[in-house]
Amino acid sequence: MKILLAGPRGFCAGVNMAIETLETAIRLYGTPIYVYHEIVHNKHVVDRFIREGAVFVDSVEEVPEGAVLLFSAHGVAPEVRKVSSARRLRAIDATCPLVTKVHLEALKYAKAGYRIVLIGHEGHDEVIGTMGQAPEAFTLVDNTTEVDALTFGPDDKLAYLTQTTLSVDDASKIITRLKDRFPKIVGPPKDDICYATQNRQEAVRLLSDGADIVIVLGSQNSSNSQRLAELARDSGIPAHLIDGANEIDPVWFTGDETVLITAGASAPESVVQDCVQWLKSRYDATVEERTIREEEVYFPLPKELRAAAAAVQLPMA
């Protein structure tokens, strides 16, 4: 058996920032610390922070007045910030800057009188937060069929935005259909799909040709992880999205396969290495790193947290 380790894989800059933000907040303020929704969509990360005293909530009303509340990497609607302020919560914003970019675009288009078509998955935390920036302006679409069902007229001012963790290919098809139906529609000057999502998809696209099976490390509610598995399957290659080595099924292998392993942007490297060791111990697999692009993006901690840490001379994580 041969293992190809796709690179880049695993944590992106936004996930690193969000995790370091929660780590630093716990060191500064102790526990419990409340987090609005999962800090990132990964079971291992969430379970670890629960053990350390973080409390994940789906409603601001669940948080005691005056407590510390951290907003997750996926971003929140202004109404959430308003309720947090009314409850006198000490809010820390760990929203990924690339999600914040989409929020600012939404506000710009809404203020200019545009109707905004958001390409994304209904119910995803990021989509909820983005549409919350200007609820009256948004229409959500998930595929070209839903684009065909739109009833906007030729004189409507239209703009489009996308969820940051979509399949690049799928989003491109939907945008093309939007432009075909509504030639005057406008979009952001730069693609909303984040660099990490694009890079991980490109690695799978380029490397899966030489693989018999693809293993994607990530949780089922991770949009970008789901897209990686779908991308491999679309090429006719069996792919499995798993949280860790305990979910590997020996029936997948005969022992002489080439196995491509990658990880979604919220999956820790430790779970990748656990899977590598599982395959090495059972099939005497060899390992080869295949990196198609280097990533050097870094996002600093939120200003309010950097200031608080500096005030007590707390070393950064």
Buried (B, 14 or more C-beta within 10 A) or exposed (E): BBBBBBBBBBBBBBBBBBBBBBBBBBBBBEEBBBBBBBBBBBBBBBEBBEEEEBBBEEEBEEBEEEBBBBBBBBBBBBEBBEBBEEBEBBBBBBBBBBBBBBBEBBBBBBEEEBBBBBBBBEEBBBBBBBBBBBEEBBBBBBEBEBBEEBEBEEEBBBBBBBBBBBBBBBBBBBBEBBBEBBEEBBBBEEBBBBBBBBBBBBBBBEBBEEBBBBBBBBBEBBBBBBBBBBBBBBBEBBBBBBBBBEEBEEEEBEEEBBBBBBBBBBBBEEBBBBBBEBBBEEBEBEBEEBEBEEBEBEBEBBEEBBEBBEEEEBEEB
